[in-house]
Amino acid sequence: MSGACALSCPYGLTCTAPGQCPRYVDSGGDGICDLGQPTTSSSSAESTSYDNSDSSSSASQDPTDTSSVSSGSVNNSSDTNASAVADQGNSIDNGSLPDEPQYFTIPVSMLIIGLYLITHFLFSKGILSRQKHRRIWNLLITVGMAGSGITGILLILFINLSIKTALNPSVTFWHVELSILMVIGTIIHLHLYRKPFRNMFRVLFGVKNFKVFKKPVSILVVVIVISMAVVSGQYLSSVDGDDTSKLNGISSNNSTSNQYQDSLNKSTSSVQSTSSDVTYDTTGVVQDTTTTTTTSSGGKGKNKS
Amino acid sequence: MGYDIILPAIPFIGGYALTYSLYKMDIIKRSIHINVWNLIILLAFIISGGAGFLLLIFMELGIKMPINQPLLYWHVELGVTLALVTIFHVHTYWKSARTMFLAAKRRSKNKT
């Protein structure tokens, strides 16, 4: 369940080949992106659970078969070796699909805006000349534009030509980060060149007084304060989530370990287990996997903030 | 579904060549040529950058909407346009853009 949630399409799309983004994965060969098919894991789990009811050894026959995506609950039959094999198969499946990267949108934006406020302050105090101030920000926007453009064109080529390299996730990551620099840098660029910007409307449309903001710096300060409040709110919520998940994780780990020990004892005593034993095992392992994923996601939440 | 790179670029290359040649032939003013392309780069930036930023926020918040597909498509197509028009923008302001890379002393030395 957690694996299906983590590996779903971040845009909620169902793409056909060659896909709309560099995350396109088609291990089944049906021409539809695996990330846009959330029902594949559940359906395969259902089909394999039927196999379990038929014969307990059928699940361990194809440990490396990637076409039948196996969830953690599939191979929890009476045999403990079979569950180990199933875990291997699961890790192979997860390894073939890309992990969801983290983009530091708000921290990078805050950093750039903060840097601009510093240079603007230095410029207004006469420490930094107008030319140097503009040159710094023109250089930064050039870096952002060039980086974002080059990585963007690379990504389009990767998608159009269906090129799969290990660099794809890192190219996407740097495309996003440099685009943040480009977008914030462009807004700063508009602020730096606000007189020619107003002049543009006057020349093209004959608008004489194009004044959106009377005091742009004060509006920037308000935006920063609001975004800081949002960031702190997200951080606090993630910290609360961590605490509760950790507490739940500890309690459920204890209970699941006891259940797991009981089930192991039962399985060793009777190799030909009944269907009730199988369901007992399944719940134990599923709970175990969910607790580990919740703690890891909590850690991600900390990094994000 | 692939993305076109050359097709959306052709009208902009042709348009820039047209306005540049009109300006060179003194049919239109320089300010009109510059401001038309400033407006085009602004519109491309608003659509491409805005769509990209929206997609990023949706992704971070886990929001999945049917508008994501056209947003992603137009983000890419107008991103190509933005990259191209940025080159035109640098070309238009080449004299001042050159100062970014060259120090004032070196420029004065080159002139002499």
Interface residues (C-beta under 8 A of the other chain):
Chain A: C9 P10 Y11 G12 L13 C15 T16 P18 G19 Q20 C21 Y103 T105 Q131 R135 N138 L139 T142 M145 G149 G152 I153 I156 I159 N160 V176 S179 I180 M182 V183 T186 P196 F197 N199 M200 V203 L204
Chain B: M1 G2 Y3 I5 S31 I32 N35 V36 N38 L39 F45 G49 G52 F53 L55 L56 I57 F58 M59 E60 K64 M65 N68 Q69 L72 Y73 V76 G79 V80 L82 A83 T86 A97 T99 M100
